[in-house]
Amino acid sequence: MRVLLLGGTREARALAELLVADGDHVVTSLAGRVARPRLPVGEVRIGGFGGVDGLTAYLVENAVDAVVDATHPFAERISANAAAACGPASVPLVRLERPGWAEREDAGTWHWVDDHDEAARVAAGLGERPFLTVGRQSLHRFVEPLRDHACVVRVVDPPEIALPGAWTLVQSRGPYTLEHERDAMAGTDVLVTKDSGGTHTEAKLDVAAERGTPVVVVRRAGAPAGVSVVRDAADARAWVRARAAR
Ligand code: NAP
């Protein structure tokens, strides 16, 4: 099988390993946003396709048999593009999306919001020193509502925008332990996060629960309509094997 794996996540790297071991021809595609990405096994291509038309052309030119969209739960544009390109090109598509954190026991106590603007507004009313773990690309939505708050911002790569003088920038990449997060969150009084799910960045939620720190969580938009969803690399591999058997 010639599989295009839209990647940028731990699950995508795990799936690449499984499929390469099965003998599939796997190309993982990365957006190229992270300066030093963790690379998967198999072939890698980096950079956007050029919208739906570019992706459609890629599928045809490379005779792709199946696409697994294993991008981050909040990488919404590429997921929509994959759905729009695969349908007309008759290329089977599955969405690999790890479960979110909504099943956690403490999830009912969090402030769930629909987008980053609402997250910023809610956080502004909950504390003076928010810990922002929303990703570099969303930060601009927080600047105005939280300009006068002493935010601690954690990102993998430095943001392109200027941050307010009262903010502190921390550059680091998970996975994070409980001990690490206890230090990282010292002095902060509200946690802001997306519902990314997974274990690599979950310890911050345990520390918030330990300390009774309020948590603001941006909900996921969910997979595009009509696209089947699997929750882990093993199920995505089974989906590919089922396509191969047809
Ligand atoms: P996005 O808003 O969905 O995508 C924006 C554009 O980036 C897409 O239209 C596409 O350009 C290009 N793109 C995105 N993912 C791509 C991929 N895997 N291969 C080739 N092109 C890709 O995505 P994003 O939020 O900027 O995220 C970019 C990448 O970072 C994703 O692959 C995602 O898995 C990873 N990531 C995102 C987050 C997050 O919170 N958003 C967190 C961790 C990792 P064209 O239209 O030109 O094809």
Residues whose N, C-alpha, C, O or C-beta is under 5 A from the ligand:
A	BS01	NAP	L6 G7 G8 T9 S29 L30 A31 R33 G47 G48 F49 G50 G51 A70 T71 H72 F74 A75 E76 R77 I78 S79 G135
